[in-house]
Amino acid sequence: MAVSADGLLTPRGFERLLDHLHADRDAAGRIYEQLRRRLVRFFEGRRCAFPDEHADETLNRVARKLDAGEAIQDVTTYVIGIARMVVREVARTASREAAVQVASREAGHISPAADPAAGSSRLLDCLDVCLEALAPPDRDLIVRYYQNDKRAKIHSRKDLAAQLGLEMNALRLRAFRIRAGLERCVERCAGHAPRNGMGSYASTT
C-alpha cells in the first residue's frame, strides 16, 4: 500500500483518486478542487474547527481506501459518507475535551491507594457514558460551550447564545445546570458521593 508511515496521502494514492474522479487529468483536477471546496463548506456548516484540515483528511482517507484496493463505485457519495464520519469523530473529541476539566479535578479525589492512571481512565469512561445520556440539545450546548479556548471561546459562546435566542447570562445558567448534572452523573458512575447539590466543580468560566 503506498501510504506513508504517518498515514498521509501519497502520490500514488492521489493519482488513484484523480483516476476515479475523471479519465481526463485536467477535468479530474477541477472536480477534485470542487469537491474539496464542497467539503470545506460541509464542515463549516457543522461548525467544525479547521474545516480545511478536515476536508483534506476526508480526501486522504478516500485515497487510502482506493490505494488499498477498495472498490468504490461513486466516489463523491463515498466522500460525503467519510465526511459525516469525520464530523462524528470531531464531535466525540470535542465532548471529551469539554469534559476533561471535570475529569482532571475529579482525579484529585480518587483514593491515594488507587492507580491514578486507572482512576483517570475510569473517569473519562464515565464522562463518555454521562455525555451520551444527555439529551442531544444539552449535549450539543455543553460541548460547544467548552470547545474553544480564550478569545475564540468568547466569540463561540456569543454565537451560540444568538443561535439559541438566549442572553449570555441565560446561556451561562443553562450551561451551569447541564454541567452540574453531568458532574453528579460522573461522581455516581465513578463511585463517589456528590459533595453538594450542584457539584463542587460546577463552573462556566
Contacts in CASP RR format, 6 or more apart in sequence:
PFRMAT RR
TARGET T0000
AUTHOR 0000-0000-0000
METHOD contacts of the structure
MODEL  1
MAVSADGLLTPRGFERLLDHLHADRDAAGRIYEQLRRRLVRFFEGRRCAF
PDEHADETLNRVARKLDAGEAIQDVTTYVIGIARMVVREVARTASREAAV
QVASREAGHISPAADPAAGSSRLLDCLDVCLEALAPPDRDLIVRYYQNDK
RAKIHSRKDLAAQLGLEMNALRLRAFRIRAGLERCVERCAGHAPRNGMGS
YASTT
1 64 0 8 1.000
1 67 0 8 1.000
1 68 0 8 1.000
2 10 0 8 1.000
2 11 0 8 1.000
2 12 0 8 1.000
2 13 0 8 1.000
2 67 0 8 1.000
3 9 0 8 1.000
3 10 0 8 1.000
3 13 0 8 1.000
3 64 0 8 1.000
3 67 0 8 1.000
3 68 0 8 1.000
4 10 0 8 1.000
7 60 0 8 1.000
7 64 0 8 1.000
8 60 0 8 1.000
9 56 0 8 1.000
9 59 0 8 1.000
9 60 0 8 1.000
9 63 0 8 1.000
9 64 0 8 1.000
10 63 0 8 1.000
10 67 0 8 1.000
12 67 0 8 1.000
13 63 0 8 1.000
13 64 0 8 1.000
13 66 0 8 1.000
13 67 0 8 1.000
14 63 0 8 1.000
16 63 0 8 1.000
16 66 0 8 1.000
16 67 0 8 1.000
17 32 0 8 1.000
17 59 0 8 1.000
17 62 0 8 1.000
17 63 0 8 1.000
17 66 0 8 1.000
17 75 0 8 1.000
18 25 0 8 1.000
18 28 0 8 1.000
18 29 0 8 1.000
18 32 0 8 1.000
19 28 0 8 1.000
20 66 0 8 1.000
20 72 0 8 1.000
20 75 0 8 1.000
21 27 0 8 1.000
21 28 0 8 1.000
21 29 0 8 1.000
21 31 0 8 1.000
21 32 0 8 1.000
21 35 0 8 1.000
21 75 0 8 1.000
22 28 0 8 1.000
22 29 0 8 1.000
22 31 0 8 1.000
32 59 0 8 1.000
35 59 0 8 1.000
35 76 0 8 1.000
35 79 0 8 1.000
36 55 0 8 1.000
36 56 0 8 1.000
36 59 0 8 1.000
39 51 0 8 1.000
39 54 0 8 1.000
39 55 0 8 1.000
39 58 0 8 1.000
39 59 0 8 1.000
39 79 0 8 1.000
39 83 0 8 1.000
40 51 0 8 1.000
40 52 0 8 1.000
40 55 0 8 1.000
41 51 0 8 1.000
42 51 0 8 1.000
42 55 0 8 1.000
42 80 0 8 1.000
42 83 0 8 1.000
43 51 0 8 1.000
43 54 0 8 1.000
43 55 0 8 1.000
43 83 0 8 1.000
43 86 0 8 1.000
43 87 0 8 1.000
44 51 0 8 1.000
46 87 0 8 1.000
47 144 0 8 1.000
48 54 0 8 1.000
48 87 0 8 1.000
48 90 0 8 1.000
49 90 0 8 1.000
49 147 0 8 1.000
49 148 0 8 1.000
54 83 0 8 1.000
54 86 0 8 1.000
54 87 0 8 1.000
54 90 0 8 1.000
55 83 0 8 1.000
57 86 0 8 1.000
58 79 0 8 1.000
58 82 0 8 1.000
58 83 0 8 1.000
58 86 0 8 1.000
59 79 0 8 1.000
61 82 0 8 1.000
61 86 0 8 1.000
62 72 0 8 1.000
62 75 0 8 1.000
62 78 0 8 1.000
62 79 0 8 1.000
62 82 0 8 1.000
65 72 0 8 1.000
65 78 0 8 1.000
66 72 0 8 1.000
72 78 0 8 1.000
91 143 0 8 1.000
94 143 0 8 1.000
94 144 0 8 1.000
94 147 0 8 1.000
95 127 0 8 1.000
95 128 0 8 1.000
95 131 0 8 1.000
95 139 0 8 1.000
95 143 0 8 1.000
96 124 0 8 1.000
96 127 0 8 1.000
96 128 0 8 1.000
97 146 0 8 1.000
97 147 0 8 1.000
98 142 0 8 1.000
98 143 0 8 1.000
98 145 0 8 1.000
98 146 0 8 1.000
98 147 0 8 1.000
99 124 0 8 1.000
99 127 0 8 1.000
99 130 0 8 1.000
99 131 0 8 1.000
99 146 0 8 1.000
99 182 0 8 1.000
99 186 0 8 1.000
100 124 0 8 1.000
100 127 0 8 1.000
101 146 0 8 1.000
101 201 0 8 1.000
102 123 0 8 1.000
102 127 0 8 1.000
102 179 0 8 1.000
102 182 0 8 1.000
102 183 0 8 1.000
102 186 0 8 1.000
102 201 0 8 1.000
103 120 0 8 1.000
103 123 0 8 1.000
103 124 0 8 1.000
103 127 0 8 1.000
103 186 0 8 1.000
104 120 0 8 1.000
105 201 0 8 1.000
106 123 0 8 1.000
106 183 0 8 1.000
106 186 0 8 1.000
106 187 0 8 1.000
106 190 0 8 1.000
106 192 0 8 1.000
106 201 0 8 1.000
107 116 0 8 1.000
107 119 0 8 1.000
107 120 0 8 1.000
107 123 0 8 1.000
109 192 0 8 1.000
110 116 0 8 1.000
110 119 0 8 1.000
110 123 0 8 1.000
110 190 0 8 1.000
119 190 0 8 1.000
122 190 0 8 1.000
123 186 0 8 1.000
123 190 0 8 1.000
126 185 0 8 1.000
126 186 0 8 1.000
126 189 0 8 1.000
126 190 0 8 1.000
127 182 0 8 1.000
127 186 0 8 1.000
129 185 0 8 1.000
129 189 0 8 1.000
130 182 0 8 1.000
130 185 0 8 1.000
130 186 0 8 1.000
130 189 0 8 1.000
131 139 0 8 1.000
131 142 0 8 1.000
131 143 0 8 1.000
131 182 0 8 1.000
132 139 0 8 1.000
133 185 0 8 1.000
134 142 0 8 1.000
134 178 0 8 1.000
134 182 0 8 1.000
138 178 0 8 1.000
141 160 0 8 1.000
141 164 0 8 1.000
141 174 0 8 1.000
141 175 0 8 1.000
141 178 0 8 1.000
142 175 0 8 1.000
142 178 0 8 1.000
142 179 0 8 1.000
142 182 0 8 1.000
144 156 0 8 1.000
144 160 0 8 1.000
145 157 0 8 1.000
145 160 0 8 1.000
145 171 0 8 1.000
145 175 0 8 1.000
145 204 0 8 1.000
146 153 0 8 1.000
147 153 0 8 1.000
147 156 0 8 1.000
148 155 0 8 1.000
148 156 0 8 1.000
157 168 0 8 1.000
157 171 0 8 1.000
158 168 0 8 1.000
160 171 0 8 1.000
161 167 0 8 1.000
161 168 0 8 1.000
161 170 0 8 1.000
161 171 0 8 1.000
164 171 0 8 1.000
166 174 0 8 1.000
172 204 0 8 1.000
175 204 0 8 1.000
176 198 0 8 1.000
176 202 0 8 1.000
176 203 0 8 1.000
176 204 0 8 1.000
179 201 0 8 1.000
179 202 0 8 1.000
179 203 0 8 1.000
179 204 0 8 1.000
180 197 0 8 1.000
180 198 0 8 1.000
180 199 0 8 1.000
180 202 0 8 1.000
181 199 0 8 1.000
183 194 0 8 1.000
183 199 0 8 1.000
183 200 0 8 1.000
183 201 0 8 1.000
183 202 0 8 1.000
184 194 0 8 1.000
184 197 0 8 1.000
184 199 0 8 1.000
187 193 0 8 1.000
187 194 0 8 1.000
187 195 0 8 1.000
187 199 0 8 1.000
188 194 0 8 1.000
END
